[in-house]
Amino acid sequence: MTAVTTYDAVKALHVIAAFAAYGLPFAYPFLLPYLHRHHPRALPGVHDVQHRLNLALTGPGTVALLAFGAFMATRHHLWGQTWVTIPLVILAVIVVAGGAIVRWTAQLARLAHADVQAGAPR
């Protein structure tokens, strides 16, 4: 029987952070068109949830992903490896784009609320 090392635990947490941070956002392109066609009045809530999840999961998950990855790369002196450098560049792009996306989801929630209220019966 092999003991679980700190490195193994950090590697597992690294993978969990990736799924927690980015798993749900990858489903949005499938979810939003369906809701738009079949449940347009639900969109304010959906966009509000998107914004909240971006703040609660994606941001902290990105930080955890970077921290756990940095631990592993440092532990085994892997910083010069291409398979470490390229994901780090990708993560930097995600962080920059993520700031815009978080603001965008907040704006979508506000616009959807206004749209539903404008169309609400008086």
C-alpha positions as CSV (number, residue, x, y, z in Angstrom):
1,M,0.0,0.0,0.0
2,T,1.3,3.4,-1.0
3,A,0.9,6.4,1.3
4,V,-0.7,9.6,0.0
5,T,1.9,12.4,-0.1
6,T,1.3,16.1,0.2
7,Y,2.1,16.4,-3.5
8,D,-0.6,13.8,-4.4
9,A,-3.2,15.7,-2.2
10,V,-2.2,19.1,-3.9
11,K,-2.5,17.5,-7.3
12,A,-6.0,16.3,-6.5
13,L,-6.9,19.7,-5.2
14,H,-5.5,21.3,-8.4
15,V,-7.8,19.1,-10.5
16,I,-10.8,19.8,-8.3
17,A,-10.1,23.6,-8.5
18,A,-10.0,23.4,-12.3
19,F,-13.4,21.6,-12.4
20,A,-14.9,23.9,-9.8
21,A,-13.7,27.1,-11.5
22,Y,-14.5,26.2,-15.1
23,G,-16.9,23.3,-15.3
24,L,-20.1,25.2,-15.0
25,P,-19.1,28.1,-17.3
26,F,-18.5,25.6,-20.1
27,A,-22.2,24.6,-19.9
28,Y,-23.6,28.1,-20.4
29,P,-23.5,28.0,-24.2
30,F,-25.8,25.0,-24.1
31,L,-28.0,26.3,-21.3
32,L,-28.6,30.0,-22.2
33,P,-30.0,29.5,-25.8
34,Y,-32.5,27.0,-24.4
35,L,-33.6,29.3,-21.6
36,H,-33.8,32.2,-24.0
37,R,-36.2,30.3,-26.3
38,H,-38.3,28.5,-23.7
39,H,-38.1,30.5,-20.5
40,P,-37.1,34.1,-21.3
41,R,-38.6,35.4,-18.0
42,A,-36.0,33.2,-16.1
43,L,-33.0,35.0,-17.6
44,P,-32.7,37.7,-14.9
45,G,-32.3,35.0,-12.3
46,V,-30.0,32.9,-14.5
47,H,-27.7,35.9,-15.2
48,D,-27.7,36.8,-11.5
49,V,-26.7,33.3,-10.6
50,Q,-24.0,33.4,-13.3
51,H,-22.6,36.5,-11.7
52,R,-22.7,35.1,-8.2
53,L,-21.0,31.8,-9.3
54,N,-18.3,33.8,-11.1
55,L,-17.6,35.6,-7.8
56,A,-17.9,32.6,-5.6
57,L,-16.4,29.8,-7.7
58,T,-14.5,30.9,-10.7
59,G,-12.4,33.6,-9.1
60,P,-11.4,31.6,-6.0
61,G,-11.0,28.5,-8.1
62,T,-8.6,30.3,-10.4
63,V,-6.5,31.4,-7.4
64,A,-6.5,27.9,-6.0
65,L,-5.6,26.4,-9.4
66,L,-2.6,28.8,-9.7
67,A,-1.5,28.2,-6.1
68,F,-1.7,24.4,-6.3
69,G,0.0,24.4,-9.7
70,A,2.8,26.7,-8.4
71,F,3.3,24.4,-5.5
72,M,3.7,21.4,-7.8
73,A,5.9,23.2,-10.3
74,T,8.2,24.5,-7.5
75,R,8.3,21.2,-5.7
76,H,9.7,19.4,-8.7
77,H,11.5,22.3,-10.4
78,L,9.2,22.2,-13.5
79,W,8.9,26.0,-14.2
80,G,10.9,25.7,-17.5
81,Q,8.7,22.9,-18.9
82,T,6.5,23.8,-21.8
83,W,3.6,21.9,-20.3
84,V,3.8,24.2,-17.3
85,T,4.5,27.5,-19.1
86,I,1.7,27.2,-21.7
87,P,-1.1,26.5,-19.1
88,L,0.2,29.4,-17.1
89,V,-0.1,31.7,-20.1
90,I,-3.6,30.4,-20.7
91,L,-4.5,31.0,-17.1
92,A,-3.3,34.6,-17.4
93,V,-5.5,35.1,-20.5
94,I,-8.5,33.6,-18.5
95,V,-7.8,36.0,-15.6
96,V,-7.8,39.0,-17.9
97,A,-10.9,37.8,-19.8
98,G,-12.6,36.8,-16.5
99,G,-12.6,40.3,-15.2
100,A,-14.6,41.4,-18.3
101,I,-16.9,38.4,-18.1
102,V,-17.7,39.1,-14.4
103,R,-18.7,42.7,-15.3
104,W,-20.6,41.4,-18.3
105,T,-22.7,38.9,-16.3
106,A,-23.6,41.6,-13.8
107,Q,-24.7,43.8,-16.7
108,L,-26.7,41.0,-18.3
109,A,-28.6,40.4,-15.0
110,R,-29.5,44.1,-14.8
111,L,-30.6,44.3,-18.5
112,A,-32.6,41.1,-18.2
113,H,-34.4,42.4,-15.0
114,A,-35.2,45.7,-16.8
115,D,-36.4,43.8,-19.9
116,V,-38.8,41.6,-17.9
117,Q,-40.1,44.5,-15.9
118,A,-40.7,46.5,-19.0
119,G,-42.8,43.7,-20.5
120,A,-44.6,42.9,-17.3
121,P,-48.4,43.4,-17.2
122,R,-49.4,46.5,-15.3
